[in-house]
Amino acid sequence: MQTYKNRSEVPTYEKWDLTHIFTSVAEWEKSYQAIEKLIEELKQYNENINDGAALLTFLKKQEELSNIFTLVYAYAKLGNDLDTRDHDTQVLLKKAESLSYKLREATAFFLPFLLSMDEAVLKTYIEENEGLRYFEKDLFETFRYKQYVLNKEKEELLSLMGEAYSVPSNVYKMINNADIQFGDVTNDRGEKVELTRGMYHKLLKDPNRDKRKEAYKAYYKPYVQMKNSIATTLAANIKNNVTMTKIRNYPSALEKSLFGDMVPKEVYDNLIATTKQNIAALHKYSEIRKEKLALDELRQYDLSMELVDEVEQTIPYEEAYNIMLQALKPLGEDYIQTLSSFRNKNYIDVRETPGKMSGAYNMGVYGVHPYVLLNHQDNVDSLFTLVHEMGHAMHSYYSSKYQPRISAGYSIFVAEVASTVNEVLLIHHLLKEATDPAIKKYYINHFIEMFRGTFFTQVMFAEFEKTTHELAEKGEPLNVEVFNNIYERLFKEYNGSIITFDDEVKYGWSRIPHFYRPFYVYKYATGFATAIHLADQLVKGNKEAQQKYIAFLQSGSSDYPLELLKNAGVDLNSPEPIESALQYFTNLVNEFQTL
Protein backbone atom coordinates (compact mmCIF):
# COMPACT_ATOMS: atom_id res chain seq x y z
CA MET A 1 0.00 0.00 0.00
CA GLN A 2 1.35 3.42 -1.00
CA THR A 3 1.71 5.88 1.88
CA TYR A 4 2.52 9.58 1.68
CA LYS A 5 4.18 11.91 4.15
CA ASN A 6 2.70 15.02 2.55
CA ARG A 7 0.40 16.05 -0.29
CA SER A 8 3.21 17.08 -2.62
CA GLU A 9 4.10 13.39 -3.04
CA VAL A 10 0.60 12.46 -4.27
CA PRO A 11 0.20 12.31 -8.09
CA THR A 12 -1.66 15.34 -9.45
CA TYR A 13 -4.43 13.27 -11.04
CA GLU A 14 -5.28 11.81 -7.61
CA LYS A 15 -5.89 15.22 -6.02
CA TRP A 16 -8.73 17.75 -6.13
CA ASP A 17 -8.34 20.78 -8.33
CA LEU A 18 -10.06 23.58 -6.45
CA THR A 19 -9.29 26.04 -9.27
CA HIS A 20 -12.42 24.59 -10.88
CA ILE A 21 -14.25 26.68 -8.25
CA PHE A 22 -11.90 29.68 -7.86
CA THR A 23 -8.57 30.16 -9.59
CA SER A 24 -7.07 31.81 -6.52
CA VAL A 25 -7.77 32.98 -2.98
CA ALA A 26 -7.92 36.52 -4.38
CA GLU A 27 -10.82 35.49 -6.62
CA TRP A 28 -12.46 33.82 -3.60
CA GLU A 29 -12.11 37.10 -1.68
CA LYS A 30 -13.87 38.99 -4.51
CA SER A 31 -16.84 36.65 -4.31
CA TYR A 32 -16.78 36.90 -0.52
CA GLN A 33 -17.03 40.67 -0.82
CA ALA A 34 -19.78 40.35 -3.43
CA ILE A 35 -21.80 38.29 -0.96
CA GLU A 36 -21.34 40.91 1.74
CA LYS A 37 -22.71 43.51 -0.69
CA LEU A 38 -25.64 41.30 -1.67
CA ILE A 39 -26.43 40.69 2.00
CA GLU A 40 -26.79 44.43 2.52
CA GLU A 41 -29.06 44.62 -0.53
CA LEU A 42 -31.24 41.82 0.80
CA LYS A 43 -31.65 43.62 4.12
CA GLN A 44 -33.31 46.50 2.27
CA TYR A 45 -36.28 44.27 1.42
CA ASN A 46 -37.22 43.95 5.08
CA GLU A 47 -40.75 45.49 5.24
CA ASN A 48 -40.40 46.57 1.59
CA ILE A 49 -41.96 43.66 -0.28
CA ASN A 50 -45.32 45.11 -1.20
CA ASP A 51 -46.06 43.53 -4.57
CA GLY A 52 -45.18 40.57 -6.79
CA ALA A 53 -42.42 42.45 -8.61
CA ALA A 54 -40.56 43.20 -5.35
CA LEU A 55 -41.03 39.59 -4.21
CA LEU A 56 -39.58 38.28 -7.47
CA THR A 57 -36.58 40.63 -7.29
CA PHE A 58 -35.88 39.58 -3.71
CA LEU A 59 -36.08 35.86 -4.52
CA LYS A 60 -33.81 36.22 -7.56
CA LYS A 61 -31.22 38.11 -5.53
CA GLN A 62 -31.46 35.54 -2.77
CA GLU A 63 -30.83 32.69 -5.24
CA GLU A 64 -27.94 34.58 -6.81
CA LEU A 65 -26.41 35.04 -3.37
CA SER A 66 -26.99 31.36 -2.57
CA ASN A 67 -25.21 30.32 -5.76
CA ILE A 68 -22.16 32.43 -4.95
CA PHE A 69 -22.13 31.38 -1.31
CA THR A 70 -22.19 27.70 -2.33
CA LEU A 71 -18.94 28.25 -4.22
CA VAL A 72 -17.36 30.31 -1.44
CA TYR A 73 -18.18 27.75 1.24
CA ALA A 74 -17.23 24.75 -0.89
CA TYR A 75 -13.82 26.20 -1.74
CA ALA A 76 -13.08 26.92 1.92
CA LYS A 77 -14.44 23.62 3.26
CA LEU A 78 -12.75 21.43 0.64
CA GLY A 79 -9.46 23.26 1.06
CA ASN A 80 -9.49 22.92 4.82
CA ASP A 81 -10.37 19.22 4.69
CA LEU A 82 -7.17 18.54 2.76
CA ASP A 83 -5.23 19.61 5.85
CA THR A 84 -7.32 20.50 8.88
CA ARG A 85 -4.17 21.80 10.62
CA ASP A 86 -3.53 24.51 8.02
CA HIS A 87 -4.09 27.98 9.51
CA ASP A 88 -4.83 29.75 6.20
CA THR A 89 -7.59 27.33 5.19
CA GLN A 90 -9.00 27.45 8.74
CA VAL A 91 -9.33 31.20 8.37
CA LEU A 92 -11.16 30.89 5.04
CA LEU A 93 -13.55 28.32 6.48
CA LYS A 94 -14.25 30.43 9.56
CA LYS A 95 -14.95 33.44 7.33
CA ALA A 96 -17.30 31.38 5.16
CA GLU A 97 -19.13 30.04 8.21
CA SER A 98 -19.42 33.52 9.65
CA LEU A 99 -20.84 34.69 6.34
CA SER A 100 -23.52 32.01 6.49
CA TYR A 101 -24.72 33.39 9.82
CA LYS A 102 -24.85 36.91 8.37
CA LEU A 103 -26.87 35.58 5.46
CA ARG A 104 -29.35 33.90 7.76
CA GLU A 105 -29.61 37.08 9.82
CA ALA A 106 -30.24 39.21 6.72
CA THR A 107 -33.02 36.95 5.46
CA ALA A 108 -34.55 35.97 8.81
CA PHE A 109 -37.39 38.44 8.19
CA PHE A 110 -38.61 36.68 5.07
CA LEU A 111 -40.10 33.51 6.52
CA PRO A 112 -42.34 35.30 9.07
CA PHE A 113 -43.27 37.81 6.34
CA LEU A 114 -44.26 35.11 3.89
CA LEU A 115 -46.27 33.18 6.47
CA SER A 116 -48.12 36.33 7.48
CA MET A 117 -49.28 36.75 3.89
CA ASP A 118 -52.67 35.51 2.78
CA GLU A 119 -52.29 32.61 0.34
CA ALA A 120 -54.76 34.29 -2.03
CA VAL A 121 -52.49 37.34 -2.22
CA LEU A 122 -49.50 35.16 -2.99
CA LYS A 123 -51.43 33.41 -5.77
CA THR A 124 -52.28 36.80 -7.24
CA TYR A 125 -48.61 37.82 -7.18
CA ILE A 126 -47.72 34.63 -9.05
CA GLU A 127 -50.44 35.15 -11.64
CA GLU A 128 -49.21 38.68 -12.29
CA ASN A 129 -45.50 37.80 -12.42
CA GLU A 130 -44.55 34.86 -14.64
CA GLY A 131 -41.07 34.69 -13.09
CA LEU A 132 -42.54 33.71 -9.72
CA ARG A 133 -43.71 30.36 -11.11
CA TYR A 134 -40.10 29.17 -10.79
CA PHE A 135 -40.36 29.72 -7.02
CA GLU A 136 -44.03 28.68 -6.65
CA LYS A 137 -43.52 25.16 -5.28
CA ASP A 138 -41.02 26.32 -2.66
CA LEU A 139 -43.19 29.26 -1.62
CA PHE A 140 -46.21 27.09 -0.93
CA GLU A 141 -44.04 24.39 0.66
CA THR A 142 -43.03 27.05 3.18
CA PHE A 143 -46.62 27.36 4.39
CA ARG A 144 -46.28 23.87 5.88
CA TYR A 145 -44.02 25.41 8.52
CA LYS A 146 -46.48 28.12 9.53
CA GLN A 147 -47.28 26.68 12.96
CA TYR A 148 -43.55 26.38 13.81
CA VAL A 149 -42.34 29.82 12.71
CA LEU A 150 -42.10 32.68 15.20
CA ASN A 151 -42.70 36.35 14.67
CA LYS A 152 -40.17 38.46 12.83
CA GLU A 153 -38.37 39.78 15.91
CA LYS A 154 -37.94 36.31 17.41
CA GLU A 155 -36.77 34.83 14.12
CA GLU A 156 -34.16 37.56 13.77
CA LEU A 157 -33.01 36.83 17.33
CA LEU A 158 -32.71 33.11 16.60
CA SER A 159 -30.68 33.83 13.48
CA LEU A 160 -28.20 35.74 15.65
CA MET A 161 -27.84 32.64 17.82
CA GLY A 162 -26.91 30.40 14.88
CA GLU A 163 -23.16 30.62 15.38
CA ALA A 164 -23.43 29.93 19.11
CA TYR A 165 -25.64 26.90 18.52
CA SER A 166 -23.02 25.39 16.21
CA VAL A 167 -20.24 25.56 18.81
CA PRO A 168 -20.63 21.98 20.18
CA SER A 169 -20.41 20.50 16.69
CA ASN A 170 -17.43 22.67 15.74
CA VAL A 171 -15.61 21.86 18.98
CA TYR A 172 -16.08 18.14 18.40
CA LYS A 173 -14.80 18.45 14.83
CA MET A 174 -11.61 20.06 16.09
CA ILE A 175 -11.19 17.44 18.82
CA ASN A 176 -11.86 14.55 16.46
CA ASN A 177 -9.92 15.71 13.42
CA ALA A 178 -7.20 18.07 14.60
CA ASP A 179 -6.46 17.36 18.28
CA ILE A 180 -6.93 13.61 18.70
CA GLN A 181 -3.60 11.78 18.77
CA PHE A 182 -3.65 8.01 18.84
CA GLY A 183 -1.00 5.92 20.53
CA ASP A 184 1.71 3.85 18.88
CA VAL A 185 1.17 0.40 17.43
CA THR A 186 3.57 -2.23 16.14
CA ASN A 187 3.93 -2.53 12.36
CA ASP A 188 4.88 -5.66 10.40
CA ARG A 189 8.59 -4.92 10.92
CA GLY A 190 8.21 -4.75 14.68
CA GLU A 191 8.58 -0.95 14.70
CA LYS A 192 6.45 1.38 16.78
CA VAL A 193 4.50 3.80 14.58
CA GLU A 194 1.73 6.29 15.31
CA LEU A 195 -1.73 4.85 14.65
CA THR A 196 -3.89 6.53 11.98
CA ARG A 197 -7.57 5.95 11.32
CA GLY A 198 -6.79 4.16 8.08
CA MET A 199 -4.31 1.88 9.85
CA TYR A 200 -6.79 1.23 12.63
CA HIS A 201 -9.47 -0.20 10.37
CA LYS A 202 -6.88 -2.33 8.61
CA LEU A 203 -5.34 -3.60 11.86
CA LEU A 204 -8.76 -4.65 13.18
CA LYS A 205 -8.74 -7.26 10.41
CA ASP A 206 -5.27 -8.53 11.28
CA PRO A 207 -5.19 -12.29 12.04
CA ASN A 208 -2.91 -11.56 14.99
CA ARG A 209 -5.28 -10.94 17.89
CA ASP A 210 -2.62 -9.11 19.90
CA LYS A 211 -2.28 -6.59 17.08
CA ARG A 212 -6.05 -6.13 16.97
CA LYS A 213 -6.16 -5.57 20.70
CA GLU A 214 -3.20 -3.17 20.59
CA ALA A 215 -4.83 -1.09 17.83
CA TYR A 216 -8.19 -1.14 19.64
CA LYS A 217 -6.69 0.11 22.91
CA ALA A 218 -4.58 2.76 21.14
CA TYR A 219 -7.58 4.01 19.18
CA TYR A 220 -9.95 4.32 22.12
CA LYS A 221 -7.40 5.71 24.58
CA PRO A 222 -7.70 9.41 23.59
CA TYR A 223 -11.50 9.19 23.51
CA VAL A 224 -11.57 7.75 27.01
CA GLN A 225 -9.08 10.37 28.19
CA MET A 226 -11.26 13.17 26.75
CA LYS A 227 -14.57 11.56 27.75
CA ASN A 228 -15.78 14.49 29.87
CA SER A 229 -15.03 17.11 27.23
CA ILE A 230 -16.68 15.05 24.48
CA ALA A 231 -19.68 14.24 26.68
CA THR A 232 -20.12 17.95 27.37
CA THR A 233 -20.10 18.80 23.67
CA LEU A 234 -22.54 16.01 22.80
CA ALA A 235 -24.87 16.90 25.68
CA ALA A 236 -24.81 20.55 24.61
CA ASN A 237 -25.59 19.60 21.02
CA ILE A 238 -28.57 17.49 22.09
CA LYS A 239 -29.85 20.14 24.48
CA ASN A 240 -29.52 22.83 21.80
CA ASN A 241 -31.64 20.70 19.50
CA VAL A 242 -34.24 20.09 22.20
CA THR A 243 -34.30 23.78 23.10
CA MET A 244 -34.91 24.77 19.49
CA THR A 245 -37.65 22.14 19.32
CA LYS A 246 -39.42 23.73 22.28
CA ILE A 247 -38.94 27.28 20.99
CA ARG A 248 -40.58 26.35 17.70
CA ASN A 249 -43.30 24.23 19.36
CA TYR A 250 -42.59 20.97 17.57
CA PRO A 251 -43.99 17.88 19.37
CA SER A 252 -40.48 16.41 19.74
CA ALA A 253 -36.94 16.77 18.47
CA LEU A 254 -37.41 13.62 16.40
CA GLU A 255 -40.53 14.97 14.71
CA LYS A 256 -38.79 18.28 14.04
CA SER A 257 -36.05 16.42 12.20
CA LEU A 258 -38.52 14.33 10.19
CA PHE A 259 -40.84 17.22 9.29
CA GLY A 260 -38.86 18.59 6.35
CA ASP A 261 -38.85 15.24 4.56
CA MET A 262 -42.51 14.57 5.39
CA VAL A 263 -41.49 11.30 7.04
CA PRO A 264 -44.00 10.03 9.63
CA LYS A 265 -42.62 9.28 13.08
CA GLU A 266 -43.92 5.73 12.60
CA VAL A 267 -41.32 5.10 9.86
CA TYR A 268 -38.53 5.77 12.40
CA ASP A 269 -40.17 3.80 15.21
CA ASN A 270 -41.06 0.87 12.96
CA LEU A 271 -37.47 0.68 11.72
CA ILE A 272 -36.20 0.18 15.28
CA ALA A 273 -39.01 -2.15 16.33
CA THR A 274 -38.86 -4.33 13.21
CA THR A 275 -35.09 -4.62 13.46
CA LYS A 276 -35.16 -5.70 17.10
CA GLN A 277 -37.90 -8.22 16.35
CA ASN A 278 -35.63 -9.77 13.73
CA ILE A 279 -32.30 -9.52 15.56
CA ALA A 280 -31.82 -13.28 16.02
CA ALA A 281 -29.84 -13.70 12.79
CA LEU A 282 -27.31 -11.08 13.92
CA HIS A 283 -26.88 -12.89 17.25
CA LYS A 284 -26.47 -16.13 15.35
CA TYR A 285 -23.76 -14.52 13.26
CA SER A 286 -21.89 -13.53 16.44
CA GLU A 287 -21.99 -17.17 17.52
CA ILE A 288 -20.65 -18.27 14.12
CA ARG A 289 -17.87 -15.70 14.44
CA LYS A 290 -16.82 -16.93 17.85
CA GLU A 291 -16.78 -20.53 16.66
CA LYS A 292 -14.98 -19.75 13.40
CA LEU A 293 -12.25 -17.76 15.17
CA ALA A 294 -11.95 -20.53 17.81
CA LEU A 295 -12.10 -18.04 20.67
CA ASP A 296 -12.92 -18.69 24.30
CA GLU A 297 -14.47 -15.22 24.39
CA LEU A 298 -15.54 -12.83 21.64
CA ARG A 299 -14.57 -9.17 22.11
CA GLN A 300 -15.28 -5.99 20.17
CA TYR A 301 -11.87 -6.03 18.50
CA ASP A 302 -12.76 -9.46 17.08
CA LEU A 303 -15.87 -8.20 15.27
CA SER A 304 -14.10 -6.84 12.17
CA MET A 305 -11.79 -9.79 11.62
CA GLU A 306 -12.43 -11.48 8.27
CA LEU A 307 -13.77 -14.97 8.95
CA VAL A 308 -12.49 -16.38 5.66
CA ASP A 309 -8.76 -16.01 6.23
CA GLU A 310 -7.83 -17.95 3.09
CA VAL A 311 -8.49 -14.86 1.00
CA GLU A 312 -6.19 -11.88 1.10
CA GLN A 313 -6.64 -9.22 -1.55
CA THR A 314 -4.79 -6.04 -2.34
CA ILE A 315 -6.80 -3.80 -4.65
CA PRO A 316 -4.92 -0.72 -5.88
CA TYR A 317 -7.02 2.34 -6.63
CA GLU A 318 -6.88 1.99 -10.43
CA GLU A 319 -7.99 -1.62 -10.22
CA ALA A 320 -10.76 -0.68 -7.79
CA TYR A 321 -12.06 1.92 -10.24
CA ASN A 322 -12.16 -0.65 -13.05
CA ILE A 323 -13.98 -3.17 -10.88
CA MET A 324 -16.52 -0.48 -10.01
CA LEU A 325 -17.22 0.26 -13.68
CA GLN A 326 -17.85 -3.42 -14.36
CA ALA A 327 -20.05 -3.88 -11.31
CA LEU A 328 -22.29 -0.92 -12.11
CA LYS A 329 -23.09 -1.89 -15.70
CA PRO A 330 -26.72 -2.72 -14.75
CA LEU A 331 -27.18 1.06 -14.35
CA GLY A 332 -26.81 1.63 -18.09
CA GLU A 333 -24.35 2.97 -20.63
CA ASP A 334 -24.77 6.68 -19.87
CA TYR A 335 -24.13 6.10 -16.17
CA ILE A 336 -20.96 4.11 -16.85
CA GLN A 337 -19.55 6.53 -19.44
CA THR A 338 -20.10 9.48 -17.13
CA LEU A 339 -18.61 7.70 -14.12
CA SER A 340 -15.60 6.61 -16.17
CA SER A 341 -14.95 10.22 -17.17
CA PHE A 342 -14.72 11.32 -13.51
CA ARG A 343 -11.51 9.35 -12.93
CA ASN A 344 -8.94 11.76 -14.34
CA LYS A 345 -10.71 15.10 -14.00
CA ASN A 346 -9.44 15.91 -10.49
CA TYR A 347 -12.87 15.33 -9.00
CA ILE A 348 -11.50 12.79 -6.49
CA ASP A 349 -8.91 13.25 -3.73
CA VAL A 350 -7.67 9.71 -3.26
CA ARG A 351 -4.88 9.34 -0.70
CA GLU A 352 -4.58 9.58 3.07
CA THR A 353 -2.12 12.32 4.06
CA PRO A 354 -1.28 13.95 7.42
CA GLY A 355 -4.00 16.31 8.65
CA LYS A 356 -6.49 15.32 5.96
CA MET A 357 -10.13 14.90 7.00
CA SER A 358 -10.77 11.28 7.92
CA GLY A 359 -13.29 9.03 6.24
CA ALA A 360 -14.88 9.77 2.89
CA TYR A 361 -17.63 11.98 1.46
CA ASN A 362 -19.03 13.58 -1.67
CA MET A 363 -19.79 17.28 -2.02
CA GLY A 364 -21.80 18.19 -5.08
CA VAL A 365 -21.02 21.78 -6.10
CA TYR A 366 -23.82 23.05 -8.34
CA GLY A 367 -22.51 24.61 -11.53
CA VAL A 368 -19.10 22.96 -11.09
CA HIS A 369 -19.05 19.20 -10.42
CA PRO A 370 -18.97 16.69 -7.53
CA TYR A 371 -15.90 16.56 -5.27
CA VAL A 372 -15.18 13.19 -3.63
CA LEU A 373 -12.86 12.76 -0.64
CA LEU A 374 -11.28 9.34 -0.08
CA ASN A 375 -8.52 7.90 2.08
CA HIS A 376 -7.88 4.85 -0.11
CA GLN A 377 -6.12 1.91 1.54
CA ASP A 378 -5.87 -0.62 -1.36
CA ASN A 379 -8.24 -3.13 0.24
CA VAL A 380 -11.79 -4.41 -0.19
CA ASP A 381 -13.20 -1.89 2.30
CA SER A 382 -11.74 0.96 0.24
CA LEU A 383 -13.23 -0.55 -2.91
CA PHE A 384 -16.66 -0.43 -1.29
CA THR A 385 -16.03 3.11 -0.04
CA LEU A 386 -15.13 4.20 -3.57
CA VAL A 387 -18.28 2.63 -4.99
CA HIS A 388 -20.38 4.18 -2.19
CA GLU A 389 -19.09 7.73 -2.62
CA MET A 390 -19.26 7.62 -6.40
CA GLY A 391 -22.92 6.71 -6.00
CA HIS A 392 -23.35 10.01 -4.19
CA ALA A 393 -21.28 11.79 -6.86
CA MET A 394 -23.40 10.44 -9.71
CA HIS A 395 -26.56 11.41 -7.83
CA SER A 396 -25.19 14.95 -7.52
CA TYR A 397 -24.20 14.99 -11.17
CA TYR A 398 -27.58 13.80 -12.46
CA SER A 399 -29.60 16.05 -10.15
CA SER A 400 -27.56 19.10 -11.13
CA LYS A 401 -27.82 18.25 -14.83
CA TYR A 402 -31.56 17.62 -14.94
CA GLN A 403 -32.92 19.93 -12.24
CA PRO A 404 -32.88 23.72 -11.94
CA ARG A 405 -30.91 25.18 -9.06
CA ILE A 406 -33.96 25.39 -6.82
CA SER A 407 -34.60 21.62 -6.85
CA ALA A 408 -31.14 20.22 -7.66
CA GLY A 409 -30.20 19.54 -4.06
CA TYR A 410 -31.52 16.18 -2.89
CA SER A 411 -32.60 15.18 0.60
CA ILE A 412 -30.19 13.22 2.79
CA PHE A 413 -32.99 10.69 3.17
CA VAL A 414 -32.68 9.61 -0.47
CA ALA A 415 -28.93 10.25 -0.72
CA GLU A 416 -28.02 6.98 0.97
CA VAL A 417 -30.10 5.04 -1.52
CA ALA A 418 -27.87 6.06 -4.44
CA SER A 419 -24.69 5.09 -2.60
CA THR A 420 -25.98 1.82 -1.20
CA VAL A 421 -27.48 0.58 -4.47
CA ASN A 422 -23.93 0.81 -5.83
CA GLU A 423 -22.55 -1.24 -2.94
CA VAL A 424 -25.17 -3.95 -3.34
CA LEU A 425 -24.52 -4.10 -7.10
CA LEU A 426 -20.82 -4.44 -6.34
CA ILE A 427 -21.33 -7.40 -4.04
CA HIS A 428 -23.58 -9.08 -6.61
CA HIS A 429 -20.83 -8.60 -9.20
CA LEU A 430 -18.09 -9.92 -6.93
CA LEU A 431 -20.11 -13.00 -6.03
CA LYS A 432 -20.94 -13.66 -9.68
CA GLU A 433 -17.28 -13.41 -10.70
CA ALA A 434 -16.02 -15.57 -7.84
CA THR A 435 -15.03 -19.07 -9.00
CA ASP A 436 -13.05 -20.03 -5.92
CA PRO A 437 -15.40 -21.19 -3.09
CA ALA A 438 -13.13 -19.48 -0.58
CA ILE A 439 -13.50 -16.17 -2.38
CA LYS A 440 -17.27 -16.63 -2.54
CA LYS A 441 -17.34 -17.26 1.20
CA TYR A 442 -15.18 -14.17 1.67
CA TYR A 443 -17.59 -11.93 -0.24
CA ILE A 444 -20.67 -13.35 1.44
CA ASN A 445 -18.98 -12.62 4.73
CA HIS A 446 -18.14 -9.12 3.52
CA PHE A 447 -21.76 -8.56 2.51
CA ILE A 448 -22.90 -9.70 5.96
CA GLU A 449 -20.42 -7.26 7.50
CA MET A 450 -21.64 -4.46 5.25
CA PHE A 451 -25.19 -5.27 6.32
CA ARG A 452 -24.16 -5.24 9.97
CA GLY A 453 -22.41 -1.87 9.68
CA THR A 454 -24.76 -0.07 7.32
CA PHE A 455 -28.01 -1.39 8.73
CA PHE A 456 -27.86 -2.85 12.24
CA THR A 457 -25.24 -0.48 13.64
CA GLN A 458 -27.05 2.56 12.23
CA VAL A 459 -30.36 1.42 13.72
CA MET A 460 -28.56 1.04 17.06
CA PHE A 461 -27.21 4.58 16.68
CA ALA A 462 -30.71 5.77 15.77
CA GLU A 463 -32.09 4.31 18.99
CA PHE A 464 -29.25 5.91 20.97
CA GLU A 465 -30.20 9.31 19.52
CA LYS A 466 -33.88 8.77 20.21
CA THR A 467 -33.22 7.71 23.82
CA THR A 468 -30.81 10.56 24.64
CA HIS A 469 -33.08 13.20 23.11
CA GLU A 470 -36.08 11.86 25.03
CA LEU A 471 -34.08 12.13 28.27
CA ALA A 472 -33.15 15.73 27.44
CA GLU A 473 -36.79 16.53 26.66
CA LYS A 474 -37.69 15.28 30.16
CA GLY A 475 -35.01 17.48 31.69
CA GLU A 476 -32.83 14.52 32.65
CA PRO A 477 -29.04 15.11 32.92
CA LEU A 478 -26.75 13.95 30.11
CA ASN A 479 -23.19 13.08 31.04
CA VAL A 480 -20.52 10.40 30.57
CA GLU A 481 -22.25 7.90 32.83
CA VAL A 482 -25.63 8.31 31.13
CA PHE A 483 -24.15 8.00 27.64
CA ASN A 484 -22.09 4.98 28.71
CA ASN A 485 -25.06 3.15 30.21
CA ILE A 486 -27.29 3.71 27.18
CA TYR A 487 -24.62 2.80 24.66
CA GLU A 488 -23.50 -0.35 26.48
CA ARG A 489 -27.09 -1.56 26.90
CA LEU A 490 -27.88 -1.05 23.22
CA PHE A 491 -24.62 -2.65 22.11
CA LYS A 492 -25.52 -5.77 24.08
CA GLU A 493 -29.08 -5.84 22.76
CA TYR A 494 -28.01 -5.57 19.14
CA ASN A 495 -24.82 -7.63 19.13
CA GLY A 496 -25.81 -10.34 21.59
CA SER A 497 -24.77 -11.46 25.06
CA ILE A 498 -22.14 -13.79 23.62
CA ILE A 499 -19.71 -10.83 23.42
CA THR A 500 -17.37 -10.19 26.34
CA PHE A 501 -17.24 -6.45 26.97
CA ASP A 502 -14.05 -4.45 27.34
CA ASP A 503 -14.41 -1.20 29.24
CA GLU A 504 -13.89 0.76 26.01
CA VAL A 505 -17.14 -0.56 24.45
CA LYS A 506 -19.35 1.78 26.45
CA TYR A 507 -17.41 4.81 25.14
CA GLY A 508 -18.43 4.06 21.55
CA TRP A 509 -20.72 7.11 21.49
CA SER A 510 -17.71 9.42 21.87
CA ARG A 511 -16.30 8.65 18.41
CA ILE A 512 -19.47 9.08 16.28
CA PRO A 513 -19.46 12.41 14.37
CA HIS A 514 -22.99 11.78 13.03
CA PHE A 515 -24.44 12.31 16.53
CA TYR A 516 -23.78 16.03 15.97
CA ARG A 517 -26.23 15.90 13.07
CA PRO A 518 -29.30 14.65 14.96
CA PHE A 519 -31.48 11.89 13.54
CA TYR A 520 -29.40 11.40 10.41
CA VAL A 521 -28.06 7.86 10.76
CA TYR A 522 -31.42 6.07 10.45
CA LYS A 523 -31.38 7.09 6.79
CA TYR A 524 -28.46 4.73 6.18
CA ALA A 525 -30.68 1.85 7.31
CA THR A 526 -33.76 2.86 5.33
CA GLY A 527 -31.51 3.55 2.35
CA PHE A 528 -29.92 0.12 2.67
CA ALA A 529 -33.26 -1.67 2.84
CA THR A 530 -34.43 0.27 -0.21
CA ALA A 531 -31.21 -0.52 -2.06
CA ILE A 532 -31.59 -4.27 -1.48
CA HIS A 533 -34.88 -4.19 -3.40
CA LEU A 534 -33.76 -1.83 -6.18
CA ALA A 535 -30.46 -3.63 -6.80
CA ASP A 536 -32.25 -6.96 -7.04
CA GLN A 537 -34.40 -5.58 -9.87
CA LEU A 538 -31.39 -4.03 -11.63
CA VAL A 539 -29.33 -7.22 -11.47
CA LYS A 540 -32.21 -9.12 -13.05
CA GLY A 541 -31.95 -6.77 -16.04
CA ASN A 542 -35.34 -5.14 -15.44
CA LYS A 543 -35.20 -2.25 -17.95
CA GLU A 544 -38.24 -0.53 -16.48
CA ALA A 545 -36.60 -0.63 -13.04
CA GLN A 546 -33.40 0.80 -14.55
CA GLN A 547 -35.29 3.67 -16.18
CA LYS A 548 -37.19 4.41 -12.96
CA TYR A 549 -33.98 4.36 -10.95
CA ILE A 550 -32.10 6.74 -13.27
CA ALA A 551 -35.17 9.01 -13.25
CA PHE A 552 -34.96 8.91 -9.45
CA LEU A 553 -31.30 10.01 -9.58
CA GLN A 554 -32.31 12.87 -11.88
CA SER A 555 -35.16 14.02 -9.67
CA GLY A 556 -33.25 16.01 -7.04
CA SER A 557 -35.78 17.38 -4.55
CA SER A 558 -38.61 17.71 -7.06
CA ASP A 559 -40.86 15.75 -4.66
CA TYR A 560 -40.84 14.49 -1.08
CA PRO A 561 -38.39 11.62 -0.43
CA LEU A 562 -40.97 8.92 0.28
CA GLU A 563 -42.81 9.84 -2.93
CA LEU A 564 -39.60 9.73 -4.97
CA LEU A 565 -38.84 6.27 -3.59
CA LYS A 566 -42.38 5.12 -4.23
CA ASN A 567 -41.97 6.20 -7.86
CA ALA A 568 -38.77 4.13 -7.96
CA GLY A 569 -40.67 1.11 -6.62
CA VAL A 570 -40.25 1.09 -2.81
CA ASP A 571 -42.87 2.10 -0.20
CA LEU A 572 -41.25 2.79 3.18
CA ASN A 573 -44.60 3.60 4.78
CA SER A 574 -44.93 -0.18 4.89
CA PRO A 575 -42.73 -2.38 7.10
CA GLU A 576 -42.31 -4.75 4.15
CA PRO A 577 -39.02 -3.30 2.79
CA ILE A 578 -37.39 -3.55 6.24
CA GLU A 579 -38.72 -7.07 6.82
CA SER A 580 -37.61 -8.11 3.35
CA ALA A 581 -34.09 -6.77 3.93
CA LEU A 582 -33.85 -8.55 7.28
CA GLN A 583 -34.99 -11.81 5.68
CA TYR A 584 -32.27 -11.30 3.07
CA PHE A 585 -29.74 -10.96 5.91
CA THR A 586 -31.03 -14.13 7.55
CA ASN A 587 -30.58 -16.01 4.27
CA LEU A 588 -27.03 -14.69 3.96
CA VAL A 589 -26.12 -15.87 7.46
CA ASN A 590 -27.65 -19.29 6.82
CA GLU A 591 -25.79 -19.61 3.50
CA PHE A 592 -22.53 -18.57 5.13
CA GLN A 593 -23.02 -21.11 7.90
CA THR A 594 -23.67 -23.83 5.31
CA LEU A 595 -20.57 -22.92 3.31
GIDA-V188209 format. One record per run of one state. SS is the DSSP state (@ for helix, = for strand, . for the rest). FROM is the first residue (numbers start at 1). LEN is the number of residues. If there is no record, write none. Layout:
SS:FROM:LEN
SS:FROM:LEN
This chain:
.:1:6
@:7:3
.:10:2
@:12:3
.:15:3
@:18:3
.:21:4
@:25:19
.:44:8
@:52:31
.:83:4
@:87:30
.:117:2
@:119:10
.:129:1
@:130:19
.:149:3
@:152:9
.:161:1
@:162:4
.:166:1
@:167:13
.:180:4
=:184:3
.:187:5
=:192:3
.:195:2
@:197:7
.:204:5
@:209:17
.:226:1
@:227:21
.:248:5
@:253:7
.:260:5
@:265:13
.:278:2
@:280:13
.:293:5
=:298:1
.:299:1
@:300:3
.:303:14
@:317:15
.:332:1
@:333:9
.:342:6
=:348:2
.:350:11
=:361:4
.:365:5
=:370:4
.:374:6
@:380:23
.:403:2
@:405:4
.:409:3
@:412:22
.:434:3
@:437:37
.:474:6
@:480:16
.:496:3
=:499:1
.:500:3
@:503:9
.:512:1
@:513:4
.:517:5
@:522:18
.:540:3
@:543:11
.:554:7
@:561:8
.:569:7
@:576:19
.:595:1
